[in-house]
Amino acid sequence: MSNLKEIKRKIKSVQNTQKTTRAMKLVSTAKLRKAEEVARQSRVYANKINEMLSEISYKLSQYKAGDVDSKFFKLNDTPKIVDIIFITADKGLCGGFNIQTIKSVKRLMEEFKNTNVKVRLRAVGRKGIDYFTFKDTELLKRYVGVSSSPNYEKSKEIISDAVKDFMENLTDKIILVHNGYLNMISQQLKIVDVLPIEAPSSEQVQTHSESKSLLEIEAESEKQIVEELMKKYLEYNMYYALIDSLAAEHSARMQAMENATNNARDRVHHLTIAYNKARQESITTELIEIISGMESMK
């Protein structure tokens, strides 16, 4: 009898867990729909900024008959110090969403270490901060509450701080690592070289810059144009990365909660079979005891 009570208690516990995971899946689904729409709209704007940056840098390089004279576009094949900005979630229960980003950051750190390059980490999201703090890894900057609630002003602060060090030659390269939204059931890890930017070649931009664009650039305004455009480009791409990461987080959590709900259902099924078997054994034992008692009384 005690065995039956134990199995029944386990069934009740798993059913309660199943209700919780099902509710969390519904919440994540609702949040994902909102985040997905915001990400879609932001992606269009980000792509347009990227196209404009490519076109302007190309036209300026035409005026100068060479590369654009800006630190933003001066590639460095032998960096000495690299800043890595990585985005993780502030919460867990989203499958391998966070660990995938963390593993990618660790791999980059190892690669740079092998070439004697110093890596500085700028962590966005509690899960990544907690992991590297536990591993006694130094974090240059920590940002909590941003990945779960993307804010343009906060994203400006994050990227502006990194760009300031880049312009002051305190770092030679900036890399952004985050999990991006691919579709409802999958995410895509993104590793982006934020700075310096490789100036586009004529083949990359000639199609839209020559045949479609009406943009005219004065060579004398190069510095002002590049600085203003780069400011918008960097700020918005950082903001979009936060939005993209949030949509991916909801997608991963929805999938994780669906898997947990299905596993709980299967566990209840197996426990129910075990309960029925134990109950049948208990009834059989009681019948044998009754029959044996009756036989002994004859």
N, C-alpha and C positions, 0 to 999 in steps of 0.2 A: 504493500500500500504506500509505503514511504517513497518507493521508486516512482509510482504513478504521480504522486504529489510533486516530486522534483521535476518530472518531465512536463507536467502541466504548468509549473512555475516558469520553466524555460520557454515554453510556447507563448505564454503571456508576455514575457519580457521581450522576445523577438518580435512579436506583433506590435508592441509599443514602439520599438525601434523602427519597424517598418512604417508605421504611421508618421513618425518624425522625418524619416528620409523622404517619404512621399511628399510631405508638406514642404520640405526644403527644396525638392526638385521643382515643385510648382512655383515657389517664390523665385528661384533662380531662372526659371523659364520666363516669368513675367519681367524680371530685371533685364534678362538677355534681350528681349524684344526692344526695350527702350534703348539699351546700350548699342545694339546692332544698328538701329536707325541713326543714332548720333554718330557712330563710327562711319557709317556709309556717307553721311553728309560731310563729315570732316575729311574723309578720304578724298573727296572731289576737290575740296579747297586746297588740301595739301599737295595734291597732284598738280594743280594749276600753279601753285607757288614754285614747285620744283621745275615745271616747264618754263616759267618766266625766268627763273634763275639760270637755267641752261641757255636760254636764248640771249639774255643780256650778257652773260659771261662770254658767249660765243661772239657776239657783235663787238664787244670791247676788245677781244683778242684779235679780231679782224682789223680794228683801228690801229692796234699796236703791232700788228704783224707778228704776233707771238702770244705767249701766255699772258693772262691777266695779272697785272702787277699788284697782287694782294696776298697777304699771309694766309687768307682763307683758302687759297688755291695752290699754295706752295707745298707740294707733296714731299714727305720726308720718309725715305726708305730705311733709314736707320734711327728711329726714335729712341730716346733715352728714358723718357718718362711718358707713360700712357695713363689716361684717365678712363675708367670704365664706369659708365652709368648703367645700372641694371635695375629692372623693375620686377618686383614680386608682389604677391597679394598681402593684405594685412590680416587675412583670415585663412584658415586651412580648409579641410574637407573638400578639396577640389582635385583629387587624384594626383597625378604627377606634374601638375601645372607649375608649382614652385620649384620642385627639385630639378626639373628639366632646365630651367633658367640658371639655377645655382650650379649645376654640373657644367653648363656651357661657360660660365664665368670662371670656374675652377680650371677648366681646360685652357682657356685663354691665359690665365695667370701662369700656368705651367709652361705654356709655349713662350711667353715673354720672359719668364725666368730663365729658360734655357738659352736665351740670347742676351742675357744680362740687361734686360729692360725692366725698369721699376714700374710697378703697377699701383695706381691709387684707385680705391673703390669709393664710388658715390652710390649709396644704397637707397632705393625707394621701395618701401614696403616692409612691414614688420617681420614677415617670415624670413626674408633674406637677411635682415639685420640680426635676427635671433640666431640664425645658423652660423654666420661668420663671427658673431660675438662669442658663441659657444666654442668655435674653433680657434679663438684667440687671434683672429685676423683683424688687422687694423682697418677701420673704416674712416675715410676722410670726411664724409658727410652722411648724415642719416635723416631720412624724411619719412615720417609715419603719418598715415591718414590721407595721403595724397593719391595712392593707387586705388583706394576704395571710393574716393570721391574726387575725380580729376578737376583741377582748378587752373584756369589759364594763368592767373597771377602767380600761383605757386610753381607752375611749370616754367614760367619766365625766370623765377628765382633760381630754380635748379640749373637750367641751362646757362643762364647769364653768369653764374658763379664759375661754371666750368670754362666758359668762353673767355672770361676775364683772365683766368690763369693761362689759357692758351695764348692769348694776345700778349701777355707779359712774359712769355717764354718759360713759364713754370712747368708747362707740360707740352709735349710735342704732338700728341694725338688724342682724340676723344672718340670713344666707341660706346654705342648704345646697344644694350642687350635686353630683349623682352620677348614674351610670348604673345603673338598676335592672333587675332581672330581670323580663322579660315572659313569655317562654316559651323553649323549647329552642333556637330559632333567631333570636331577636330580643331586643333590649334597649330600654329606655325611659328617655330622659333626664329626670331629675327636678330641678326647681328649687323649693325649698321655703322660704317665709318662716318661719324658726324663731321669731324674736322681732322685734317684739311680735306677739302672737296676736290676731286679730280675734275678739272675744267673739261667740258664736253668737246669732242671733236666735231668737225664739220659734218661728218656722216651721221652723227647722233642727233644733231638738231637742224640740219639743213632743210629737211622736209617741211617742218612747221615754221621755221624761222624765215625761210625764203619764199615759200609758196603761199603761206597762210597769214603770216604776221604783218602788221602794219607798224610795228614798233620801230621808232627811230631813236638812236642813242648818240649823244654828243660825247666825244672822247674826253673833253675837259671835265665832265661830270662823273667820271668813273668812280672816284673814291666815295662820293656821296651816295651814288646809286647802289654800289656794292654793299656799303655799310648798312643802308636802310633795308635793302632787300635781304641781306644775310640775317639781320636782326629778326625780321618777320619769318624768314625760312626756318631759322633755328628754334625760335619760340613756338611756332605752330607745329613743327614736326615733333617737338618734345611733348606738346599738349596732345597731339594725335596719338603718339606712342602710349600715353597714359590711357586714353580712351580705348584704343585698340586692345591694350592689355586687360582693361576692365571687362570688355566684351568677351575676350578669350577666357577670362577667369569665370564669368557666369556660365559660359559654355562648358568649361571643364567641370564646374561644380554640378551643373545640371546632369551631365553624363555620369559623374561619380555617384550622385544620389540615385540616379536610375539604376545603376549597377548594384548599389547597396540595397535598394528596394527589392530588386529581383533576387538577390542573394538571400535576403530575409524571407522572402516568399518560399524559396526552395528549402531554407532551413526549417520553416514551419511545417512544410510538407513532410520532410524526413522525420521531424519530431512527432508529428501526428501519427505517422506509421509506427514509430517506436512506441508511442503511447497505446495505440490499439493492440499491438502485439503484447505489451506488458499487461494490458487489461485482460486480454484473452487468456494469457498464462495464469493470471490471478484467479479468473473465473474457473478455469480448468482445475487449478489447485484446490479451490474451495469445493468443487463438485467431487473431486477424488476424496477429500477429507470427509464429506457428508456420506458418500457411498461406503467408505471404509468404516465409518462409525456405525452405520446401519448394519453392515455385515457383522461387526463385532458384537452387536446386540442380539443377534439370532442365536 
